[in-house]
Amino acid sequence: MAESQSIGGALKSALYRFTSMEAAAGIVLIVVAIAAMLIANSPLYAEYKTLFYGKLAWTPIPKLDDLHLWINDGLMAIFFFVVGLEIKRELIDGELNDAQKRRLPFLAAAAGMAVPALIYLGVVGDDRSLHSGWAIPAATDIAFAVGVLGLLGRRAPSSLRLFLLTVAIVDDLGAVAIIALVYTSGIKLAWLAASVVVLGMLMALNRFGVYRMLPYIVLSLVLWFTVLNSGVHATVAGVLAAFTIPLKLKGHDDSMLLRMEHSLVPWNGYLIVPLFGFANAGVSLKGMGLAEILGPLPLAIALGLFAGKQIGIFGAMWIADKIGFAKPPAGASALQLWGVATLCGIGFTMSLFIGALAFPRDPLLVEEAKLGVLFGSLLSAVLGYAILRFAKSPEPEADDESGKQPASA
């Protein structure tokens, strides 16, 4: 009995130490992606497909009739809710609350979305059937990128982590806007009007100082249901609901937004995103030759993530510094700035998500898109890590404030 308790205590201690690591969520994603690829190319692939894409015997929402849809349209709404909470916190009480601070992250994120999209369109050329995938390489995966950066420990200055976080958060804001504006079809006005009414009720709760969590949770679920049926992607409801959650600038311990964020971040990092990754990263290479693997779609996405992010983000930092628009992160060398720009090419979660939206009626193109996302993200992770592993920080200056830590991950 004592021995079993000792083993249990040791396992709990090891689990606590692992989840306390900054890189933990990224490591989980890497393991999940590898597992999905191995299963997709094994005799278990048929069972894998049936598990996620087989029709459910019963579902309370007819539109969500398989497990894959429940994950992508249901659980991922919680993921986007947390993204919305992070964006609101940063805009009101974080690194994006000041115009001067916003300059570089907004410029870098914009360039880091535009250049990959242009590279994608350049590679696919005149093939109009592929043009809808232009936004796939424009996204950055926060957990994955920060996880790789966390593996470096103190080799990378804290200012780089802060920069990566703020760029990724602005990037997420852009991705949400793209999903809402570009990947929306067949709008049903009655459901859309109902969504506006429910959103107005959430805003009214905030406006009149309601600080009980239950009304926000209930109305957020109703908003998700109305948006799901409106034709706008259901995950947009998560961000909209998050923007209505109250954030107290004084008395942070009593802030509903921070309490919700801190409660949901572990569920996001260790359940929702890994489950999404496992359900979406499994690509069967059976029947695929070199021509398919290096086809226009996978190549366009991989090059967009790998080359486009580097060119866009590092180029934006260099130009901003040269013209005096914004200074690069303090205490970081040019090589380290290039390394963090390369890490932004890890698309994974967001890119896989947009890939499924871009080609809803062509499963083969979705599979090819996944392949491009995995290759581009892997190359970006490996090169970014290698650059930052061997790059040296410049000599610290007396007025260097790079040790400033971000409010939260």
ZAMARGU-4260 file (C-alpha; in steps of 0.2 Angstrom, whole numbers, plus 5000, padded with zeros to 4 digits):
<rodrens>
0) 5000/5000/5000 | 5014/5012/5005 | 5023/5007/4989 | 5008/5011/4978 | 5006/5028/4987
5) 5024/5032/4984 | 5023/5027/4965 | 5007/5038/4964 | 5015/5052/4973 | 5030/5051/4961
10) 5019/5051/4946 | 5009/5066/4952 | 5026/5075/4955 | 5033/5071/4938 | 5016/5076/4930
15) 5016/5093/4939 | 5034/5096/4934 | 5030/5092/4916 | 5015/5103/4915 | 5024/5117/4923
20) 5037/5118/4909 | 5034/5131/4896 | 5037/5119/4882 | 5025/5106/4889 | 5010/5110/4878
25) 5021/5111/4862 | 5029/5094/4867 | 5011/5086/4868 | 5007/5093/4851 | 5022/5086/4843
30) 5019/5069/4851 | 5000/5069/4845 | 5005/5074/4828 | 5018/5060/4826 | 5005/5048/4833
35) 4992/5053/4821 | 5004/5051/4806 | 5009/5034/4812 | 4991/5028/4814 | 4986/5035/4798
40) 5000/5025/4789 | 4996/5009/4798 | 4983/4995/4798 | 4973/5005/4811 | 4969/5019/4798
45) 4952/5012/4794 | 4947/5013/4813 | 4955/5030/4814 | 4944/5037/4800 | 4928/5028/4807
50) 4931/5035/4824 | 4932/5053/4819 | 4922/5053/4803 | 4909/5039/4805 | 4891/5044/4808
55) 4886/5045/4826 | 4871/5034/4831 | 4864/5049/4840 | 4868/5067/4841 | 4858/5082/4850
60) 4863/5093/4835 | 4859/5085/4818 | 4872/5097/4810 | 4886/5089/4820 | 4884/5071/4815
65) 4902/5064/4818 | 4915/5066/4831 | 4926/5077/4819 | 4913/5090/4818 | 4910/5090/4836
70) 4929/5094/4839 | 4931/5106/4825 | 4914/5116/4827 | 4911/5112/4846 | 4927/5110/4856
75) 4937/5122/4845 | 4924/5136/4849 | 4932/5135/4867 | 4949/5136/4860 | 4944/5152/4851
80) 4935/5158/4866 | 4952/5157/4876 | 4960/5166/4861 | 4947/5180/4862 | 4951/5181/4881
85) 4970/5183/4877 | 4967/5196/4864 | 4956/5207/4875 | 4968/5206/4890 | 4982/5211/4879
90) 4973/5225/4871 | 4966/5232/4887 | 4980/5228/4900 | 4994/5220/4891 | 5008/5222/4878
95) 4995/5229/4865 | 4987/5242/4876 | 4999/5256/4870 | 5000/5262/4852 | 5019/5262/4853
100) 5020/5244/4859 | 5007/5239/4845 | 5017/5245/4831 | 5030/5231/4828 | 5018/5216/4833
105) 5005/5223/4821 | 5017/5226/4807 | 5026/5210/4809 | 5010/5200/4810 | 5002/5209/4795
110) 5018/5206/4784 | 5019/5188/4791 | 5002/5184/4785 | 5003/5194/4768 | 5020/5187/4762
115) 5015/5168/4765 | 4998/5171/4756 | 5007/5179/4741 | 5020/5165/4740 | 5005/5152/4741
120) 4996/5161/4726 | 5012/5162/4716 | 5016/5144/4718 | 4998/5138/4714 | 4997/5150/4699
125) 4982/5149/4688 | 4974/5134/4696 | 4958/5143/4703 | 4953/5127/4712 | 4967/5130/4724
130) 4965/5149/4727 | 4954/5147/4742 | 4968/5140/4752 | 4978/5156/4752 | 4976/5159/4771
135) 4982/5142/4776 | 5000/5147/4778 | 4996/5164/4785 | 4993/5157/4803 | 5005/5154/4818
140) 5002/5141/4831 | 5005/5149/4848 | 5007/5134/4859 | 5019/5125/4846 | 5030/5140/4843
145) 5031/5145/4861 | 5034/5127/4866 | 5049/5126/4854 | 5056/5142/4861 | 5053/5136/4879
150) 5065/5121/4875 | 5079/5133/4873 | 5077/5139/4891 | 5088/5154/4895 | 5097/5154/4878
155) 5084/5165/4871 | 5080/5182/4879 | 5063/5185/4887 | 5060/5199/4875 | 5059/5186/4861
160) 5046/5176/4870 | 5036/5192/4873 | 5038/5197/4855 | 5033/5180/4849 | 5017/5179/4860
165) 5011/5197/4854 | 5014/5193/4836 | 5005/5176/4837 | 4990/5184/4846 | 4989/5198/4833
170) 4990/5184/4820 | 4976/5175/4829 | 4965/5190/4828 | 4969/5191/4809 | 4965/5173/4807
175) 4948/5175/4816 | 4944/5189/4804 | 4948/5179/4789 | 4937/5164/4795 | 4923/5176/4798
180) 4924/5186/4782 | 4931/5174/4769 | 4926/5156/4774 | 4908/5160/4777 | 4894/5155/4765
185) 4875/5152/4764 | 4871/5165/4777 | 4854/5162/4785 | 4848/5179/4790 | 4836/5173/4804
190) 4849/5164/4813 | 4861/5178/4810 | 4849/5190/4818 | 4847/5179/4833 | 4866/5179/4835
195) 4866/5198/4835 | 4852/5198/4848 | 4861/5186/4860 | 4878/5195/4857 | 4869/5211/4862
200) 4862/5203/4878 | 4880/5198/4882 | 4886/5216/4880 | 4872/5222/4891 | 4878/5210/4905
205) 4895/5218/4904 | 4888/5236/4902 | 4877/5234/4918 | 4891/5227/4928 | 4885/5209/4930
210) 4899/5199/4937 | 4891/5182/4939 | 4899/5169/4928 | 4883/5158/4925 | 4874/5171/4914
215) 4889/5173/4903 | 4891/5154/4901 | 4873/5151/4896 | 4872/5165/4884 | 4889/5161/4876
220) 4882/5143/4873 | 4866/5150/4865 | 4877/5162/4854 | 4888/5147/4848 | 4872/5138/4844
225) 4864/5152/4834 | 4881/5156/4825 | 4883/5137/4821 | 4866/5138/4812 | 4869/5155/4804
230) 4882/5150/4791 | 4896/5159/4799 | 4909/5147/4807 | 4904/5143/4824 | 4921/5146/4832
235) 4919/5165/4828 | 4906/5164/4842 | 4920/5160/4854 | 4929/5175/4851 | 4914/5187/4851
240) 4908/5180/4867 | 4926/5182/4875 | 4926/5200/4870 | 4910/5203/4882 | 4918/5195/4897
245) 4922/5208/4910 | 4941/5213/4914 | 4944/5222/4930 | 4960/5233/4929 | 4960/5234/4948
250) 4958/5219/4959 | 4964/5206/4946 | 4961/5192/4958 | 4942/5196/4956 | 4943/5198/4937
255) 4931/5186/4928 | 4941/5186/4912 | 4957/5181/4921 | 4948/5168/4931 | 4941/5160/4915
260) 4957/5161/4906 | 4967/5153/4919 | 4954/5139/4921 | 4953/5136/4903 | 4971/5137/4897
265) 4976/5120/4904 | 4960/5112/4896 | 4965/5120/4879 | 4983/5115/4880 | 4981/5097/4886
270) 4964/5091/4879 | 4956/5102/4866 | 4971/5107/4855 | 4979/5089/4856 | 4962/5081/4852
275) 4960/5093/4837 | 4978/5089/4832 | 4975/5070/4833 | 4959/5071/4823 | 4966/5082/4810
280) 4985/5078/4808 | 4983/5060/4802 | 4987/5060/4783 | 4989/5043/4774 | 5003/5043/4762
285) 4997/5027/4754 | 4995/5029/4735 | 5005/5046/4736 | 5020/5047/4725 | 5033/5061/4725
290) 5022/5070/4712 | 5008/5071/4725 | 5019/5075/4740 | 5028/5089/4730 | 5012/5095/4721
295) 5007/5113/4720 | 4996/5113/4735 | 5007/5105/4748 | 5022/5114/4741 | 5013/5131/4741
300) 5008/5129/4759 | 5025/5123/4765 | 5034/5137/4756 | 5022/5149/4763 | 5025/5144/4781
305) 5043/5141/4780 | 5049/5155/4768 | 5035/5167/4769 | 5035/5169/4788 | 5054/5172/4788
310) 5053/5185/4774 | 5038/5194/4780 | 5042/5195/4799 | 5060/5197/4799 | 5059/5209/4784
315) 5046/5219/4793 | 5057/5221/4809 | 5072/5226/4798 | 5062/5239/4789 | 5053/5246/4804
320) 5070/5248/4813 | 5078/5256/4798 | 5065/5269/4795 | 5063/5272/4814 | 5045/5266/4814
325) 5048/5253/4829 | 5063/5246/4838 | 5066/5227/4838 | 5065/5217/4854 | 5078/5223/4866
330) 5093/5212/4870 | 5091/5201/4854 | 5104/5199/4840 | 5099/5199/4822 | 5102/5180/4821
335) 5090/5178/4836 | 5077/5189/4827 | 5078/5178/4812 | 5076/5163/4823 | 5060/5169/4831
340) 5053/5174/4814 | 5056/5156/4808 | 5047/5149/4823 | 5032/5159/4817 | 5031/5147/4802
345) 5024/5134/4814 | 5006/5134/4808 | 4999/5118/4814 | 4983/5121/4824 | 4977/5136/4815
350) 4983/5131/4798 | 4975/5114/4799 | 4959/5122/4804 | 4959/5134/4790 | 4964/5120/4778
355) 4948/5111/4782 | 4938/5127/4779 | 4946/5131/4762 | 4942/5115/4754 | 4925/5108/4762
360) 4920/5098/4747 | 4936/5090/4742 | 4944/5078/4755 | 4959/5075/4744 | 4964/5093/4744
365) 4961/5094/4763 | 4973/5079/4765 | 4986/5087/4753 | 4984/5104/4763 | 4988/5094/4779
370) 5004/5087/4772 | 5010/5105/4767 | 5005/5111/4785 | 5015/5097/4793 | 5030/5099/4782
375) 5031/5118/4783 | 5028/5118/4802 | 5041/5104/4804 | 5055/5113/4794 | 5051/5130/4803
380) 5052/5122/4820 | 5069/5113/4816 | 5077/5128/4808 | 5070/5140/4821 | 5076/5130/4835
385) 5094/5127/4827 | 5096/5146/4824 | 5091/5150/4842 | 5101/5136/4849 | 5118/5142/4842
390) 5114/5161/4841 | 5122/5172/4854 | 5114/5187/4862 | 5122/5204/4860 | 5131/5211/4875
395) 5118/5218/4888 | 5118/5237/4889 | 5115/5247/4905 | 5098/5252/4901 | 5092/5235/4894
400) 5075/5231/4900 | 5073/5214/4891 | 5071/5205/4907 | 5053/5211/4908 | 5041/5196/4909
405) 5024/5195/4900 | 5008/5195/4911 | 5004/5176/4906 | 5007/5164/4893
</rodrens>
